[in-house]
Amino acid sequence: MSTIRRPRRNWGRLLVTAIPFAWLGLFFLAPFVIVLIISLSKQRFGIPPYEPLISNGAITAQPDNYLFLFDDPLYVSALLSSLRIAATSAAICLLIGYPIALGIARAPQRWRSMLLLAVALPFWTSFLIRVYAWIGILRNEGLINGALMELGFIDTPIPMMQTPFAVHLGIVYSYLPFMILPLYASLERQDLTLLEAASDLGATPWRSFWTITFPLSLPGVVAGFLLVFIPAVGEFVIPELLGGSSTLMIGKVLWSEFFANRDWPLAAALAIMMLALIVVPLAWLENMRLKREEAGR
């Protein structure tokens, strides 16, 4: 009599995959559901500062908070301004970071570790302290204006603090390593014999760069751009310390709604809207990328 063998479950593999899913569920999905519930409730004066979503056995969810976001131009302007500043800062990081990453990837092997250490060195200092340092550099009595006036180039200080320029400068300085590191990882893996072959065929170094180096580094470009763009959209510290009242970003608006106005439902709706504006396009792009890869096989 033959016995039927049941497939043995690989508990080790299930455990390895269950841990990250549990982590995401606990620290991403659960907070997202809580914020979503708050966004569908009404504001009230009390603790907590919103009405329960379920009252007397009836669900009182309503989309009024989301509709109000489109009625008030303040929130639309804040969202668009955050997207614009984040995209511009990410583009500047790309223009600055690509030559640096390319230089590190083409440097002798013995120097690469030291150069990468220099890129990551700012992370050894507190983010807040680094932003505060820019206040001492950019203010009217700061290092830049003091040096320019001492050298006789200007007679009056150039206003740099509380401007969009200071916000862009702070974001680029703070997030530039997030652009350099994925670019270096992509450039370092490239086969340099392709460039030698292109040179033998008569291609100039500039043409070789645009036809070989840059296309092969596009995964690093996309990864670096997203690593800068996504956190910059919700940035609060930099626009609060370096930006003025004219620099409107979603992080400052969220802080005001949560802690100054105590309108948690409206602030939660704004946070969900911001998340949707970022996640939905990224999911669509990732889906398109997977379809292209499957079509190319």
N, C-alpha and C positions, 0 to 999 in steps of 0.2 A: 504494500500500500504506500503510494507516494504521498509525501507531505508537501503542502504548499508553503513556500517560504515567503514571508511578508518582508517587504523592503524595510531595512533598518533605517530609522531616522538619524540623521546626522545632527545630534543635539549641539555639538560644538559650532557648526555652521549656523544653526538657528539662533544660538545665543549671541554669536558675533553680529548677526544682522539685526537681532532684536534690540540690542543695546543702543545703537544710534537712532533707530526708529522711536524707541522709548524716550530718548533724550530730546529728539525733535518734537515729539508729542507733548512732553512736559514743559519744555521751555519755549516752544514756538507755537504749536497748535493751541494749547490751552490758553496762553495769554491772548492769542488772536481771537479766540471764541469769546473771552471775557470782554475784550474791547468791542467786539461786534455787538454783543448783548447791550453794553452800555450805550453804544451809538444809536440803538433803536429805542431807547427809553426817553423819558422826559426829565428835564432839570427840576430840582427841588432844593429848597434851603433846609439842609439837615445833614445828617451823617448816615449813609453815604449821600452825596449830593445828586442823586438821581433816583427816580421811582423804580420799583421792581418791575421787571418785564412781565411777570405773571402775578396778577392781583385778583384775588377771589376766584381762582380757578380759570380766569380768562387771560389770554395773551394780549398785552397792550402794545405790541410792537408797532412802530410807525416810522415812515421814511422822512418825516418833517425835517430832521436835522440835515439830511443829505440835500433836500430841496433848498434849504436855506443857504447852503454853501454856494449854490449857483445864483441865488438871488442877490447875495452880498458880494460886490466886486472885490472886497478886501481879500477874501479867501482864494478867489480865482487868481488874483494878482500875486498872492504869496506863493501859490503852487507854481505858476508860470515863472516867477522870478527865481524860485529855488531850482527849477529844472534848467533855466538859462544859465545861472551862475555855476551850477554843478557841471553842466556840459562844457561851458567855456573853460572852467578850471581843469577839467579832465583833458581837454584838447591841449591846453598849455602844458600840462604834465607830460602829455605824449610828445610834444615838440621838444621839451627839455630832456625827458627821460630816455627817449630812443637813442640819441647819440651817446648818452652815458652808458646805457646797457650794451650798445654795440661796441663801445670802447672797452668795456670790461670783458665782453665775450671774446674779443680779438686780442686782448692783452696776454702776455706770457702766463703760463699756468701758475708760476710761483707768485704772481702778483694778484691773481683773481680773488683769493681769500681775503687779502687785506683790503682790496677795493670794495668787496661786498660788505665787509665789516664796517667800512667807512659809510656806506649807504645806510646800514642798519643802526649806526651809532646814535642818531637822534632818539631812537626808541628807548635808550637807556635813561633819558631824562623825561620827567613828567610832561604830558601833553599840555597841561594848563600852564606850567612854568614856561614852556617854549612859546606859547601864545602871548603870555605876559611880556616876554622879552621883546616881542615885536612892538609893544606899546612904547617901550623905552627907545626903540630905534626909529619909529615913525612919528612920534609926537613932535610938536613945534620946537621943543627944547631938546629933542632927541639927537641921536648920533648922526643921522644923515643931514638934517638941517644945520646942526652945529658945524659939521665938517664943511658943508657948502658955504656957509656964511663966513667961516674962518678963512677959507680959500678965496673969498671975494666973488664967488660966482653968483650969489643972490644977496639981496639986502634985507628981505623979509622972509620968514619961514614959509615953506611950501606946505599947504594943508594936505596931509596924507592920511591922518587918522580920521575915523568916522566917515570913510568913503568906500565905494565899491572896489576901488583899487586895493585898499587894505584887506578887504574880505577875500578877493581873489588871491592876493599874495599869501595870506595866511593859509588858505586851503591848499594852494600849490605847494607851499613849503611843508605842510603837515602830511600831505598824502603822496608826495613825489616818490618815496620808497615803494609804495604799493604799485606804482607804475613800472619802476625800474626792475624789480625782482621778477615778475612774470615775463617781462620782455627779455631779460637776461636768460631765463630758463629756456625760452623758445629759441633765442639766437645761438646759445651755446651748443645746442643739439644739431645745428645745421652742418651739412657736409660741405667743407670748404673746397673739395675737389670740383664741385659744380661751378664755383667762381673761377677756378683755374681753367676749366673747360670753356667757359664763356669768354675768358680772356684770350685763349688760344684761337677761338673763332672770330676774334676781332671786336668783341663787345667792350665798350668803355666801362670804367668802374661805376659811373653813374647809371648806365644802362643795366649793368649787372645787378646793381642794388635794387632797381625798380622791377626787374623781371625775375629775380631769384631771391634775394635776401628779404625784401619786404613782403612779397606774397607768402613765403614760407613762415614768416613771423606773425602772420595775421592772428593765429590763436592767442599769442602773447599780447598783441595789441588789444584784442577784444577783452581778454581777461583783465589786463591792466586798466583799461578804460572803465570797466564795470566796477573794479575794486576802488576806483577813485570816485566815480559818479554816484554810486549808490549811497555811501555814507555821507558824501558832500550834500546830497539833497536834503537830508534831515539834520544838517549841522546846526548846532545851537551856540556853542562856546565862541567860535570864531566870529560870527556876525554880531554876537552880543558884546564882545570886547573890542573888536576892531571896526565893526560897521556902525553906521549911524542910523537915524530914524528913517532915512530914505532907502536903506538897504533892507528890504523886506524878504525874509525867508521863513519857510514853514516851521522851522524849529522854534523861532521866537514867538510865532503866532500860537503854536501848540502850548508853549509854556505859559503864555498870557491867559489862554482859555482855561487851562487846568488850574493854575495857581492864583491868578489875579481875578478872573471872572468866575472861577469855580463852575464853569459850564462844562462838566465832564461829558455829557452826551454829544454836544457839538464838537468838542475837541476829539472825542473818539471817532466820530464820523469823519472828521478831517484827516485823522491818522489812517483810517481805512481807505479813504479816497487816495491819499498819497501812496499807500502800499499798492493799491490797484493800478495806479498810473505807472508804477515801476515794474511790478511783477507780471502783469498781463502782457506787455510788449516783450519782456524777456522770455516768457514762456512761449510766445509765438515765434520769436527768433530761434529759440532752441528747437522747437518743433520743425521749423523750416530747415535748420541745419541737419537734423536727423534724416529728414526726407531726402535732402540732397546727397547725403552719404549713402543711403540705401539705393538711390537711383544710380549712383556711380559704381556700385558693386556689380 
